[in-house]
Amino acid sequence: MTVAVRLVTEQDTDEITALVVRNLLFLAPWEPERSDDYATESTQRRMITDALARHAEGALVPLLITVDEAIVGRIIVADIVRGAFQSAHLGYWVSQDSNGRGVATAAVAATIDLCFGEYDLHRLQAGTLLHNHSSQQVLQRNGFTRIGLAHRYLKIAGCWQDHLLFQRLPTDDQRVSSG
């Protein structure tokens, strides 16, 4: 199994739309409520076009997670702030059929390399729901450390929910093995 990340393209729209449709119920407890047209080709195409425009501006890195070149999820480096901060937020999801196989851990590792290499960031931050132990493990396996608790941080599944916040600096200890 070869896990990789790559920049999204408009040619990925059909495959992403199909993946989103297959995973709507699986992802619903972990994501904001979505509009009725979210899982349509036109909305996904618009989201990709917008993401690529923000990438060209240097504000976002919209990546796809692939296993043996098939798209199995998304990973986003968002809210990139330059200047003295050099920081961004990391978000990701993996399809239900790829979940629990180390895919997210490998994708986050590859994204860290991009962020601290090509994109020359100083800090990545990520948040997880308090009960999302799997995602917390993914971050910890990749050298992220817990930095705090944010009350009512994001509106997920229709409710304002607390999140654990994590960060990763390029100088932090090397990633630990998954077990």
Protein Blocks (a to p, Z undefined) as FASTA:
>chain_A
ZZddddddfklmmmmmmmmmmmmmmmmmmmccddfklmpmklmmmmmmmmmmmmmnopac
cddddeehiafbdcddehiaehjnopadddddddfklgonlmmmmmmmmmmmmmmmmnop
abdcddddfklmmlmmmmmmnopacfbdcehkbcgehiacddddddddfkbccdddeZZ
